[in-house]
């Protein structure tokens, strides 16, 4: 049977690393996981307890396609708490993870053949989802001088119908301030470029909080998720906020593509909104892990990094250590017992000389992983090549 050309997307390399790490563990090895962006903590205890009660009280079935009304109102309340915004809950769309939100957003905003820009390095699934929808991903190389975030000047002369911006970014963890984000949104508006803001790492900041695109404009799509700050990756529930005149379009798409997000996950998500103490404790752990990474990675020889403002990643230029990040990641897994992600996932141009390190696990794991990396790199022969470039 023939297959469509648009279905031939690239693999998500980090998942190949996860599988290699699993096989090593099955063979009896103890692996430190710095590869995947998954919190080491479960969904908040209070949220899990709420679901247990709900399971006994009533069957869980389909919900309305845009999400349980109480959850949509709760998410609107989060915007008041985090950003001081008064948000109409009807603009909130509950989705099957942020991935479901991107499918809905890209389908609602773009026609086949439209060109959608994104900074590189960036989240790899943007490119693959766009390709699968017969859209054209346009990678735009960012610079370390701009902390690996896009600036309007880099978009001049680029034919675009859409733009995706992530702050904090994945893999960099760097953020856009209010002025910089406003410049991008204003530039996109002037050129009639539809703007999608990926805010799934909001809540995970280590200095100034992240700025939401909704603080600047209502004429944007904002995507978020319960996966990261709320520690609910496996529950597969996210959300997006859309302009009021787009609600019905999104509702029709959601009805046909997903019916609804999982009911059980929505119950947990609603309760998780109130578990502030536990969630802030998780963030304090990430802050400690971040500091240990910023101190320990240079000791192990990974010194060319852009210190992250948020999320739970460190992105390192390893051009002075390797010309093939995929092989280097496999080497670190095999020799040091530490799983990390090759940069090729995030940047098809420069990714062969970069690695992403996640610090989302328990501090004891981060300490052990850094110890292993330092021990191995101290005896690894150093290649005879020039230092890496501008990530």
C-alpha positions as CSV (number, residue, x, y, z in Angstrom):
1,X,0.0,0.0,0.0
2,X,1.3,3.5,-0.9
3,X,2.0,6.0,1.8
4,X,1.6,9.8,1.7
5,X,4.7,11.9,1.3
6,X,3.6,14.2,4.1
7,X,3.6,11.3,6.5
8,X,7.3,10.8,6.1
9,X,8.4,13.0,9.0
10,X,11.7,12.8,10.8
11,X,12.0,10.8,14.0
12,X,12.1,12.5,17.4
13,X,15.7,11.6,18.2
14,X,15.3,12.0,22.0
15,X,12.8,9.2,22.0
16,X,15.4,7.0,20.3
17,X,17.7,7.9,23.2
18,X,15.0,7.0,25.7
19,X,14.7,3.6,24.0
20,X,18.4,3.0,24.1
21,X,18.5,4.0,27.8
22,X,15.6,1.6,28.5
23,X,17.5,-1.3,26.9
24,X,20.6,-0.5,28.9
25,X,18.4,-0.6,32.1
26,X,16.9,-3.8,31.0
27,X,20.4,-5.2,30.8
28,X,21.0,-4.3,34.4
29,X,22.7,-0.9,34.1
30,X,21.7,2.2,36.2
31,X,21.1,5.1,33.9
32,X,20.9,8.8,34.9
33,X,18.2,10.4,32.7
34,X,19.1,13.9,31.5
35,X,17.6,13.3,28.1
36,X,13.8,13.8,28.3
37,X,11.9,16.9,29.4
38,X,9.8,15.0,32.0
39,X,9.5,16.0,35.6
40,X,10.6,13.4,38.1
41,X,7.6,14.1,40.2
42,X,4.1,12.8,39.8
43,X,0.9,14.9,39.4
44,X,0.2,16.8,42.7
45,X,-1.0,14.6,45.5
46,X,-4.1,16.6,46.1
47,X,-5.1,16.3,42.4
48,X,-4.6,12.5,42.4
49,X,-6.7,12.2,45.5
50,X,-9.5,14.2,43.9
51,X,-9.5,11.9,40.9
52,X,-9.8,8.9,43.2
53,X,-12.9,10.3,44.7
54,X,-14.4,11.2,41.3
55,X,-13.8,7.7,40.0
56,X,-16.0,6.4,42.9
57,X,-18.6,9.0,42.6
58,X,-19.5,9.0,38.9
59,X,-18.5,7.5,35.5
60,X,-16.1,9.5,33.4
61,X,-17.2,9.9,29.8
62,X,-17.1,12.4,27.0
63,X,-16.9,16.1,28.0
64,X,-17.8,19.0,25.8
65,X,-15.2,19.4,23.2
66,X,-13.7,22.7,24.5
67,X,-13.2,21.2,28.0
68,X,-15.0,21.0,31.3
69,X,-16.3,24.6,31.9
70,X,-14.9,24.6,35.5
71,X,-11.5,23.8,34.1
72,X,-11.7,26.5,31.5
73,X,-12.7,29.0,34.2
74,X,-9.9,27.7,36.4
75,X,-7.3,28.3,33.7
76,X,-8.7,31.8,33.1
77,X,-8.2,32.3,36.8
78,X,-4.6,31.2,36.5
79,X,-4.0,34.1,34.0
80,X,-5.3,36.5,36.7
81,X,-3.0,35.0,39.3
82,X,0.1,34.8,37.1
83,X,-0.2,37.8,34.9
84,X,-3.0,40.0,36.3
85,X,-5.1,39.4,33.2
86,X,-8.9,39.2,33.1
87,X,-9.6,36.5,30.6
88,X,-12.9,35.3,29.1
89,X,-13.0,31.6,29.9
90,X,-14.8,30.9,26.6
91,X,-11.4,31.7,24.9
92,X,-9.8,28.8,26.7
93,X,-9.7,25.5,24.8
94,X,-8.7,22.3,26.7
95,X,-6.7,20.0,24.5
96,X,-5.1,16.5,24.4
97,X,-1.7,17.8,25.5
98,X,0.0,20.8,23.9
99,X,0.5,18.5,20.8
100,X,-3.3,18.5,20.3
101,X,-3.3,22.3,20.7
102,X,-0.6,22.6,18.0
103,X,-2.6,20.4,15.6
104,X,-5.7,22.5,16.2
105,X,-3.9,25.8,15.9
106,X,-2.0,25.0,12.8
107,X,-5.1,23.6,11.1
108,X,-7.2,26.6,12.0
109,X,-4.6,29.2,11.1
110,X,-2.9,27.9,7.9
111,X,-3.7,26.5,4.5
112,X,-1.6,23.8,2.7
113,X,1.6,25.4,1.5
114,X,1.7,28.2,4.0
115,X,5.1,29.0,5.4
116,X,5.5,29.1,9.2
117,X,8.7,30.4,10.8
118,X,10.4,29.2,13.9
119,X,13.7,29.9,15.6
120,X,16.4,27.2,15.6
121,X,17.3,25.7,17.9
122,X,13.7,24.9,18.7
123,X,11.2,22.2,19.6
124,X,11.5,19.6,16.8
125,X,7.9,18.6,16.6
126,X,6.8,22.0,15.3
127,X,8.6,21.1,12.0
128,X,7.2,17.6,11.9
129,X,3.6,18.5,12.7
130,X,3.7,21.3,10.1
131,X,5.1,18.9,7.5
132,X,2.4,16.3,8.2
133,X,-0.3,19.1,7.6
134,X,1.3,20.0,4.2
135,X,2.7,23.2,5.6
136,X,6.2,24.5,5.1
137,X,8.4,24.9,8.3
138,X,10.9,27.7,7.9
139,X,13.8,27.4,10.3
140,X,15.5,30.7,11.2
141,X,18.9,30.5,12.8
142,X,19.1,32.4,16.1
143,X,22.3,33.8,17.7
144,X,23.8,33.3,21.1
145,X,24.1,37.1,21.2
146,X,20.3,37.2,21.3
147,X,20.3,34.3,23.8
148,X,19.0,32.0,21.0
149,X,15.7,33.9,20.7
150,X,14.4,35.4,17.5
151,X,14.5,39.2,16.8
152,X,12.5,41.0,14.1
153,X,15.6,41.8,12.0
154,X,16.1,38.1,11.3
155,X,12.6,37.9,9.7
156,X,13.2,40.6,7.2
157,X,12.9,39.3,3.6
158,X,11.5,35.9,4.8
159,X,8.2,35.0,3.2
160,X,6.0,33.8,6.1
161,X,2.3,33.4,6.9
162,X,2.9,32.3,10.4
163,X,5.4,32.5,13.3
164,X,5.9,30.2,16.4
165,X,7.8,31.7,19.3
166,X,8.6,29.8,22.6
167,X,9.6,31.6,25.8
168,X,11.1,29.9,27.8
169,X,12.5,28.1,24.8
170,X,13.2,24.4,24.4
171,X,16.1,23.5,24.3
172,X,17.7,26.7,25.5
173,X,15.5,27.7,28.5
174,X,16.0,31.4,27.6
175,X,13.2,33.9,27.7
176,X,12.0,37.0,25.9
177,X,11.4,40.1,28.0
178,X,8.2,42.2,27.5
179,X,9.9,44.6,25.0
180,X,11.5,41.8,22.9
181,X,8.2,39.8,22.8
182,X,6.3,42.9,22.0
183,X,8.6,43.7,19.1
184,X,8.0,40.3,17.6
185,X,4.3,40.5,18.0
186,X,4.2,44.0,16.5
187,X,6.4,43.0,13.6
188,X,4.1,40.0,12.9
189,X,1.0,42.1,13.1
190,X,2.3,44.7,10.6
191,X,3.1,41.9,8.1
192,X,-0.1,40.0,8.7
193,X,1.8,37.0,10.1
194,X,-0.2,34.8,12.4
195,X,1.5,34.5,15.8
196,X,1.6,31.4,17.9
197,X,3.2,31.7,21.4
198,X,4.4,28.4,23.0
199,X,4.2,29.0,26.8
200,X,4.3,25.5,28.1
201,X,7.2,26.2,30.4
202,X,5.6,29.2,32.1
203,X,5.7,28.9,35.9
204,X,9.2,27.4,35.7
205,X,11.4,30.6,36.0
206,X,14.4,31.3,38.2
207,X,14.4,35.1,38.2
208,X,11.8,37.3,36.5
209,X,8.6,35.5,35.5
210,X,7.9,34.8,31.9
211,X,5.7,37.3,29.9
212,X,2.6,35.9,28.2
213,X,1.8,37.1,24.6
214,X,-1.7,37.8,26.0
215,X,-0.2,40.7,28.0
216,X,0.6,42.3,24.7
217,X,-2.1,41.3,22.3
218,X,-5.4,39.4,22.1
219,X,-4.8,38.7,18.4
220,X,-2.5,35.7,19.0
221,X,-2.8,32.0,19.8
222,X,-1.2,30.9,23.1
223,X,-0.5,27.3,23.8
224,X,0.2,25.9,27.3
225,X,0.1,22.5,29.0
226,X,-0.2,20.8,32.4
227,X,2.8,18.7,31.5
228,X,5.7,20.8,32.8
229,X,5.0,23.1,35.8
230,X,2.1,20.9,36.9
231,X,4.1,17.7,36.5
232,X,1.4,15.9,34.4
233,X,3.2,14.7,31.2
234,X,1.5,11.3,31.0
235,X,-2.0,12.7,31.6
236,X,-2.0,14.4,28.2
237,X,-3.9,17.6,28.9
238,X,-3.0,21.0,27.7
239,X,-4.8,24.2,26.6
240,X,-4.7,27.1,24.3
241,X,-6.2,30.6,24.3
242,X,-7.6,31.9,21.0
243,X,-9.2,35.2,19.8
244,X,-12.9,35.2,20.5
245,X,-13.8,35.1,16.8
246,X,-11.8,31.8,16.4
247,X,-13.6,29.9,19.2
248,X,-16.2,28.3,17.0
249,X,-13.7,27.3,14.3
250,X,-11.6,25.6,16.9
251,X,-14.6,23.9,18.5
252,X,-15.7,22.4,15.2
253,X,-12.1,21.1,14.6
254,X,-11.9,19.7,18.1
255,X,-15.2,17.9,17.9
256,X,-14.1,16.0,14.8
257,X,-10.4,15.5,15.5
258,X,-10.4,14.6,19.2
259,X,-14.0,14.8,20.6
260,X,-12.4,16.0,23.9
261,X,-9.4,15.8,26.1
262,X,-9.4,12.8,28.5
263,X,-12.0,13.4,31.2
264,X,-9.9,11.9,34.0
265,X,-7.0,14.1,33.0
266,X,-9.2,17.2,33.1
267,X,-10.4,16.3,36.6
268,X,-6.8,16.1,37.8
269,X,-5.8,19.3,36.0
270,X,-8.6,21.2,37.6
271,X,-7.5,20.1,41.1
272,X,-3.9,20.7,40.3
273,X,-4.5,24.4,39.8
274,X,-4.9,24.6,43.6
275,X,-1.8,22.6,44.5
276,X,0.4,25.7,44.7
277,X,2.6,24.7,47.6
278,X,3.6,21.3,46.1
279,X,4.2,22.8,42.7
280,X,6.3,25.6,44.0
281,X,8.3,23.0,45.9
282,X,9.0,21.3,42.6
283,X,10.2,24.6,41.1
284,X,12.6,25.1,44.1
285,X,14.1,21.7,43.3
286,X,14.6,22.7,39.7
287,X,16.2,25.9,40.8
288,X,18.7,23.9,42.9
289,X,19.3,21.5,40.0
290,X,19.9,24.4,37.6
291,X,22.6,25.9,39.9
292,X,24.3,22.5,40.2
293,X,24.2,22.1,36.4
294,X,25.7,25.6,35.8
295,X,28.5,24.7,38.2
296,X,29.0,21.1,37.3
297,X,28.8,21.0,33.5
298,X,31.8,23.4,33.1
299,X,33.8,21.2,35.4
300,X,33.0,18.2,33.1
301,X,34.1,20.2,30.1
302,X,30.8,21.6,28.9
303,X,31.4,25.2,29.3
304,X,29.8,26.8,26.2
305,X,26.3,27.3,27.3
306,X,23.6,30.0,27.5
307,X,22.4,30.0,31.2
308,X,18.7,29.2,31.1
309,X,16.1,31.7,32.5
310,X,13.3,29.0,32.8
311,X,12.2,25.5,31.8
312,X,14.7,22.7,33.0
313,X,17.3,22.4,30.2
314,X,20.9,23.5,29.6
315,X,21.9,23.7,25.9
316,X,25.6,23.3,25.3
317,X,27.9,23.8,22.3
318,X,30.1,20.8,22.2
319,X,31.9,21.6,18.9
320,X,35.2,21.4,20.7
321,X,34.4,17.8,21.8
322,X,32.7,16.2,18.8
323,X,31.5,16.6,15.2
324,X,28.6,14.2,15.7
325,X,26.3,14.8,18.7
326,X,24.3,11.7,18.0
327,X,27.4,9.5,18.4
328,X,28.6,11.6,21.3
329,X,25.3,11.1,23.1
330,X,25.5,7.4,22.5
331,X,29.0,7.4,23.9
332,X,28.0,9.2,27.1
333,X,25.2,6.7,27.6
334,X,27.4,3.7,27.0
335,X,30.5,4.9,28.8
336,X,29.2,7.2,31.6
337,X,25.6,5.8,32.0
338,X,24.1,9.3,31.4
339,X,21.4,9.8,28.8
340,X,21.4,13.2,27.1
341,X,19.8,14.5,23.9
342,X,21.7,15.3,20.7
343,X,21.2,18.8,19.4
344,X,20.2,17.5,15.9
345,X,16.7,17.2,17.2
346,X,16.5,21.0,17.7
347,X,18.7,22.4,15.0
348,X,19.3,20.5,11.7
349,X,22.0,23.0,10.7
350,X,24.2,23.3,13.9
351,X,22.8,20.4,16.0
352,X,25.6,18.0,15.3
353,X,27.7,20.1,17.6
354,X,25.2,20.6,20.5
355,X,23.7,18.6,23.3
356,X,20.7,19.3,25.6
357,X,20.9,18.4,29.3
358,X,17.7,18.1,31.3
359,X,17.6,18.8,35.0
360,X,14.0,17.8,35.6
361,X,14.8,14.8,37.8
362,X,15.5,14.6,41.5
363,X,18.6,16.5,42.8
364,X,20.3,13.3,43.8
365,X,20.1,12.1,40.2
366,X,21.5,15.4,38.9
367,X,24.4,15.2,41.4
368,X,25.2,11.6,40.4
369,X,24.9,12.4,36.7
370,X,27.3,15.3,36.9
371,X,29.7,13.2,38.9
372,X,29.7,10.5,36.2
373,X,30.1,13.1,33.4
374,X,33.1,14.7,35.1
375,X,34.7,11.3,35.8
376,X,34.3,10.1,32.2
377,X,35.3,13.4,30.5
378,X,38.4,13.6,32.6
379,X,39.8,10.5,31.0
380,X,38.3,10.9,27.5
381,X,40.8,11.8,24.8
382,X,40.1,15.4,23.7
383,X,39.7,15.8,19.9
384,X,42.2,18.0,18.1
385,X,39.8,20.6,16.7
386,X,38.9,24.2,17.2
387,X,36.3,25.3,19.7
388,X,32.7,25.3,18.9
389,X,30.9,28.2,17.3
390,X,27.8,30.4,18.0
391,X,25.6,27.5,19.1
